[in-house]
Amino acid sequence: MERALISKLVEWKEKQNRKPLILKGVRQCGKTYMLKEFGSRYYESTAYFNFEETESLRSVFDKDYDTSRIIFELELVLGKTIKKENTLIIFDEIQECGRAITSMKYFCENAPEYHIVCVGSLLGIALQKNLSFPVGKVDFLTLYPMSFVEFLRASGPENLADYVEKIDGAVAIPEVISDKLSTSLRQYYITGGMPEVVKTWCDTHDIEKVEAIQQAIINSYELDFAKHAPTKDFPKLSAIWRSIPEQLAKENTKFIFSHVKKGWRSKDLEDALEWLISAGLVYKVCKIEKPCIPLSSYADDTSFKLYMSDVGILRKLSKLPYEVVLDSTPNYKEFKGSMTENYVLCEIIKSIDDTAYYWSSGNVAEVDFVIQCGKEIVPIEVKSEKNIRARSLAEYRKKYEPKYSVKTSMKNSVDTEEVLNIPLYAISSMNNFIK
């Protein structure tokens, strides 16, 4: 289960001005496993501490922020020496100990020779709370569910993943390879990128086992609502979470608060929605009417769509049978488009580590995603099958004349001077097309 983020962890390890690292990511996306693997490969030893499993660990940070004392007491807990430079220290579920988060300031200033990674499933929630956060004293990385390329690398053959990473649109992909990649992509729509789900699929190809694990993940998320969210927000969180597939199934996929529950308005649900976004479970894609830099300044925060952080979880939560994904039926049309959009959005976010927007011009045209790549604004039109007619993209191009425009579909076609035609299975390689 090789993860691309390992290379960024190696870069962090070798930085001269290295700071303690905070690794964010939704629950069960493989953070702890990857860090332990990183530690075993690149360090003499790993010192692992979990603040949720061992609540008494919090007392180590209660007295003061003396880094020498903290390390000494952690060594006593661990029963072995923590070596400067040669031991990877992992603080798991660190959101359960605010003072441990604050202590990173002192490790950065007074003991930078220790290699410390802080990780937690709900760090985004914890960082919103009233604690003394070490601003400027930590590095950040985010681990997302496995990308399609990571899925290919796990499910094999590995050279297929290498092939996708090198696709650049200069020539058409041989049909025999394109068909193989299209089949794998449909399998990825079913499994999504949660590592345990992917491993089960690779080991067994048993859909029942895959779906049992997906359901267990959904259950764990909903238990988090009850355990960590304000009591008053719990029913709202569940209602919003459950309504996302329903709202994506509609022709107009703009999120409508009143569709969550009759009588509920935006002011009743905004706090609960922000909790889901901060927890990394939901992606909010706001509308822009003018694609200018920086895009965030032109976003309409009141008009948006909601997607899920994993396409497999979306499929399971929507109760979409896997057979329909593999062999489309006539009544699987609108939601197919939403599933494809959710997949593309997840791949984009993993690639650029930033959010995306959508463009709408009244009832005339709507482009699925607009992203900022350096100084360029790139519109992206998504098609779920081989239809590459993109009237909305044509309208956008006519109005704004972007340097780069992207159409992505199952069609295997060569780029034109006007538009980059990127197969859905290669959307993560969009930078290759631009270059």
C-alpha positions in Angstrom: 0.0 0.0 0.0 2.6 2.5 -1.1 1.5 6.2 -0.5 2.9 9.1 -2.5 3.1 11.3 0.6 6.1 9.2 1.8 8.3 11.3 -0.5 7.2 14.5 1.1 7.9 13.0 4.6 11.4 12.3 3.4 11.8 15.9 2.3 10.6 17.0 5.7 13.1 14.7 7.5 16.0 16.1 5.5 15.1 19.8 5.8 17.7 21.9 7.6 15.0 24.1 9.2 12.7 21.2 10.0 9.9 21.9 12.4 7.5 19.5 14.2 5.0 18.2 11.6 1.3 18.2 11.9 -0.3 15.6 9.6 -4.0 16.1 8.9 -6.4 13.7 7.3 -9.8 12.1 7.6 -10.2 9.1 9.9 -9.1 5.8 8.5 -7.2 7.2 5.5 -4.0 5.5 6.6 -2.1 8.1 8.5 -0.9 6.0 11.4 0.1 3.0 9.1 2.0 5.3 6.8 3.9 7.0 9.6 4.9 3.7 11.2 6.1 2.5 7.7 8.0 5.8 7.3 9.6 5.3 10.7 10.6 1.7 10.0 12.2 2.7 6.6 14.0 5.9 7.5 14.8 5.8 11.2 16.6 3.5 13.7 13.4 3.4 15.8 9.9 4.7 16.2 8.4 6.1 19.4 4.6 5.8 19.1 2.2 7.5 21.6 -1.6 7.5 21.3 -3.5 10.1 23.4 -6.9 8.5 22.9 -5.8 5.0 23.8 -3.7 6.1 26.8 -5.3 9.1 28.4 -2.7 9.2 31.2 -0.2 10.3 28.6 -1.7 13.8 28.8 -0.3 14.2 32.3 3.2 14.3 30.9 2.3 17.7 29.4 0.4 19.1 32.5 3.4 20.5 34.5 5.3 22.7 32.1 6.8 22.8 28.6 10.3 21.7 29.5 11.2 19.6 26.5 14.0 17.7 28.3 11.6 16.6 31.1 8.9 15.7 28.5 11.3 13.5 26.5 12.6 11.8 29.7 9.1 11.0 30.9 8.1 9.7 27.5 11.2 7.4 27.5 10.0 6.0 30.9 6.5 5.4 29.4 8.1 3.8 26.3 10.7 1.8 28.1 13.5 2.7 25.7 15.7 5.7 24.7 14.4 8.3 22.3 17.4 9.2 20.1 17.9 12.7 18.7 17.8 12.6 14.9 17.4 8.8 14.8 14.0 8.2 16.5 10.7 9.2 14.8 8.3 10.4 17.5 4.6 10.0 16.6 1.9 11.7 18.7 -1.4 10.1 17.5 -4.9 11.5 18.2 -3.1 14.6 19.5 -6.3 16.6 19.3 -7.1 14.9 22.6 -4.3 16.8 24.3 -4.3 20.6 23.6 -1.1 21.1 25.7 0.8 18.6 23.6 -0.1 20.6 20.5 1.1 23.8 22.3 4.4 22.1 23.3 5.4 21.9 19.6 6.4 25.6 19.9 9.0 24.7 22.5 10.2 21.6 20.6 10.7 23.9 17.6 12.6 26.5 19.5 14.5 24.5 22.1 14.8 20.9 20.8 14.6 21.0 17.0 16.9 17.9 16.8 13.9 15.7 17.7 11.8 14.5 14.8 8.1 14.8 15.8 5.0 14.1 13.8 1.5 15.0 15.3 -1.4 13.2 13.8 -5.1 13.1 14.5 -8.4 12.3 12.7 -10.1 15.4 14.0 -7.2 17.9 14.1 -9.2 20.3 12.0 -11.8 20.4 14.8 -9.2 20.7 17.5 -7.4 23.6 15.8 -10.5 25.7 15.9 -10.8 25.4 19.7 -9.4 28.0 22.1 -5.9 26.7 22.6 -2.5 28.2 22.4 -1.5 27.1 18.9 2.2 27.2 17.9 1.7 29.5 14.9 4.7 29.4 12.6 6.4 26.7 14.7 5.0 23.6 12.8 5.0 22.3 9.3 1.7 20.9 7.8 0.9 18.0 5.5 -2.4 16.4 4.6 -3.0 12.7 3.8 -6.1 12.1 1.7 -7.7 8.7 0.8 -5.7 6.8 -1.8 -5.8 8.3 -5.2 -6.6 6.3 -8.4 -2.9 6.0 -9.2 -2.2 4.7 -5.6 -5.1 2.3 -6.1 -3.6 1.1 -9.4 -0.2 0.6 -7.7 -1.9 -1.5 -5.0 -4.1 -3.6 -7.3 -1.4 -4.0 -10.0 0.3 -4.3 -12.3 2.5 -1.5 -10.9 3.7 -0.4 -14.3 0.1 0.6 -15.2 0.3 3.3 -12.4 3.7 4.4 -13.8 2.1 4.7 -17.3 -0.8 6.9 -16.0 1.7 9.2 -14.3 3.5 9.8 -17.6 0.4 10.4 -19.8 0.7 13.9 -21.4 -1.9 14.0 -24.2 0.6 14.2 -27.0 -0.6 11.0 -28.5 -3.7 8.8 -28.1 -3.5 6.0 -25.7 -3.7 2.5 -27.3 -7.3 1.2 -27.0 -6.2 -2.0 -25.2 -4.6 0.0 -22.4 -7.4 2.6 -22.3 -10.0 -0.1 -21.8 -8.0 -1.7 -19.0 -7.7 1.7 -17.2 -11.4 2.4 -17.7 -12.3 -0.9 -16.1 -9.9 -0.2 -13.2 -11.4 3.3 -12.7 -15.0 1.8 -12.4 -13.6 -0.6 -9.8 -12.2 2.4 -8.0 -15.6 4.1 -8.1 -16.9 1.1 -6.1 -14.1 0.8 -3.6 -12.9 4.4 -3.2 -9.5 5.1 -1.6 -9.8 4.0 2.0 -6.7 1.8 2.5 -8.4 -1.0 4.3 -11.1 -1.2 1.7 -8.5 -1.2 -1.1 -6.5 -3.9 0.6 -9.6 -6.1 1.0 -10.5 -5.6 -2.7 -6.9 -6.5 -3.8 -6.8 -9.5 -1.5 -10.2 -11.0 -2.1 -12.2 -9.2 -4.8 -15.1 -9.8 -2.6 -17.7 -7.0 -2.8 -19.5 -8.1 0.3 -16.4 -7.8 2.4 -15.6 -4.4 0.8 -19.0 -3.0 1.6 -18.9 -4.3 5.1 -15.7 -2.3 5.7 -17.2 0.7 4.0 -20.2 0.5 6.3 -18.0 0.2 9.4 -16.1 3.4 8.3 -19.4 5.2 7.9 -20.5 4.0 11.3 -17.2 5.2 12.8 -17.8 8.7 11.3 -21.3 8.9 12.7 -20.0 7.8 16.1 -17.5 10.7 15.9 -20.5 13.0 15.5 -21.9 11.8 18.8 -18.6 11.8 20.6 -16.8 14.9 19.5 -19.4 17.4 18.1 -21.5 19.7 20.3 -24.6 17.8 21.5 -26.9 20.3 19.9 -25.3 19.8 16.5 -25.4 16.0 16.4 -28.8 15.6 14.7 -27.9 18.4 12.2 -24.6 16.7 11.4 -26.2 13.4 10.7 -28.9 15.1 8.6 -26.5 17.0 6.4 -24.2 14.0 6.0 -27.1 11.8 4.9 -28.5 14.4 2.6 -25.4 14.8 0.4 -26.0 11.8 -1.9 -29.7 12.9 -2.2 -28.8 16.4 -3.2 -26.1 15.3 -5.7 -28.7 13.0 -7.3 -30.8 16.1 -8.3 -30.4 17.8 -11.7 -29.4 21.0 -9.9 -26.7 19.8 -7.4 -26.4 23.1 -5.6 -26.7 22.4 -1.9 -30.1 23.6 -0.5 -30.3 23.8 3.3 -34.1 23.4 3.3 -33.8 20.1 1.5 -31.9 18.7 4.5 -35.1 18.9 6.6 -38.2 20.9 6.0 -38.2 24.1 7.9 -34.4 24.2 8.6 -32.6 27.2 7.3 -28.9 28.0 6.7 -28.5 29.8 10.1 -29.7 26.6 11.8 -27.1 24.4 10.0 -24.0 26.5 9.3 -22.1 25.4 12.4 -22.8 21.8 11.8 -21.7 22.1 8.2 -18.4 23.8 9.2 -17.8 20.9 11.6 -18.0 18.4 8.7 -15.7 20.5 6.5 -13.1 20.9 9.3 -13.2 17.2 10.0 -12.3 16.6 6.4 -15.4 14.5 5.7 -17.0 17.0 3.2 -15.6 19.3 0.5 -17.4 22.6 -0.1 -17.2 23.9 -3.7 -18.3 27.5 -3.9 -19.6 29.3 -7.0 -17.6 32.1 -8.7 -19.1 34.4 -11.3 -15.8 36.0 -12.3 -12.6 33.8 -12.6 -9.9 36.2 -11.3 -6.9 35.8 -9.1 -7.1 35.0 -6.2 -10.2 32.8 -6.8 -11.1 32.8 -3.1 -11.8 36.5 -3.3 -14.5 36.0 -5.9 -16.2 33.0 -4.2 -19.9 33.2 -3.3 -20.0 31.4 0.1 -23.8 31.2 0.0 -24.0 29.3 -3.2 -22.1 26.0 -3.1 -22.1 22.2 -3.7 -21.1 19.6 -1.2 -19.1 16.5 -2.1 -17.6 13.7 0.0 -13.9 13.1 0.6 -14.1 9.6 -0.8 -16.0 8.4 -3.8 -16.4 4.8 -2.4 -18.0 6.1 0.8 -20.4 8.3 -1.4 -21.4 5.2 -3.4 -22.0 3.1 -0.2 -23.9 5.9 1.6 -26.1 6.5 -1.4 -26.9 2.7 -1.6 -25.8 2.6 -5.2 -25.4 -1.1 -6.2 -21.9 -1.9 -7.5 -23.4 -3.7 -10.5 -24.8 -0.4 -11.7 -21.4 1.2 -11.7 -19.8 -1.7 -13.7 -22.7 -2.0 -16.1 -24.6 1.3 -16.4 -28.4 1.1 -16.7 -30.6 3.7 -18.4 -31.9 5.2 -15.1 -28.3 5.6 -13.7 -27.6 8.9 -15.5 -27.7 12.0 -13.3 -26.1 10.4 -10.3 -23.4 8.9 -12.5 -22.4 12.5 -13.4 -22.2 13.4 -9.7 -20.2 10.4 -8.9 -17.7 11.3 -11.6 -17.6 14.9 -10.4 -16.9 13.7 -6.9 -14.0 11.5 -8.1 -12.5 14.3 -10.2 -12.8 16.8 -7.3 -11.0 14.4 -5.0 -8.2 13.8 -7.5 -7.8 17.6 -8.1 -7.6 18.3 -4.3 -5.0 15.6 -3.8 -3.0 17.0 -6.7 -3.0 20.7 -5.9 -3.7 20.4 -2.1 -6.2 23.2 -2.4 -9.9 23.7 -2.9 -11.8 24.1 -6.2 -14.7 26.3 -7.3 -17.4 26.1 -9.9 -18.5 28.8 -12.4 -22.0 29.6 -13.2 -23.5 32.3 -15.4 -27.2 32.5 -14.5 -29.1 29.7 -16.3 -26.9 29.9 -19.4 -23.8 27.8 -18.5 -22.1 26.1 -15.7 -18.5 24.7 -15.6 -18.0 21.9 -13.1 -14.7 23.1 -11.6 -12.4 26.0 -11.8 -9.0 25.9 -10.1 -6.0 28.2 -9.7 -2.7 26.8 -10.9 -0.1 29.4 -10.1 -1.0 32.4 -12.1 -3.4 30.5 -14.4 -7.1 29.9 -13.9 -8.1 26.6 -15.3 -11.8 25.6 -16.1 -12.6 21.9 -16.0 -15.6 20.3 -17.6 -16.4 16.7 -16.5 -18.2 14.1 -18.5 -19.0 10.7 -17.1 -18.7 8.7 -20.4 -17.3 9.4 -23.9 -19.5 12.4 -24.7 -17.1 15.3 -24.8 -19.4 18.0 -26.0 -19.0 20.8 -23.5 -21.2 23.8 -24.3 -20.7 25.4 -20.9 -16.9 25.2 -21.3 -17.3 26.8 -24.8 -19.3 29.6 -23.3 -16.7 30.1 -20.6 -13.9 30.1 -23.1 -15.7 32.6 -25.3 -16.1 35.0 -22.4 -12.8 34.7 -20.6 -10.3 33.2 -23.2 -8.3 31.1 -20.6 -4.9 30.0 -21.6 -5.8 26.4 -20.6 -9.1 24.6 -20.6 -9.7 21.0 -19.7 -12.3 18.4 -20.7 -12.2 15.1 -19.0 -14.2 12.0 -19.9 -13.8 8.3 -20.7 -12.9 9.2 -24.3 -9.3 8.6 -25.3 -8.5 11.6 -27.5 -5.5 13.8 -28.4 -5.3 17.4 -27.2 -6.3 20.3 -29.5 -4.9 23.8 -29.5 -8.1 25.0 -27.7 -8.7 22.3 -25.1 -6.7 19.7 -23.1 -8.6 16.4 -23.5 -7.7 14.3 -20.4 -9.1 10.8 -19.8 -10.8 10.5 -16.4 -8.3 8.0 -15.3 -5.4 10.5 -16.0 -6.9 13.6 -14.4 -4.3 13.5 -11.6 -1.7 14.0 -14.4 -3.2 17.3 -15.5 0.1 19.1 -14.9 1.7 16.9 -17.5 -0.8 18.1 -20.1 -0.3 21.7 -19.1 3.5 21.4 -19.4 
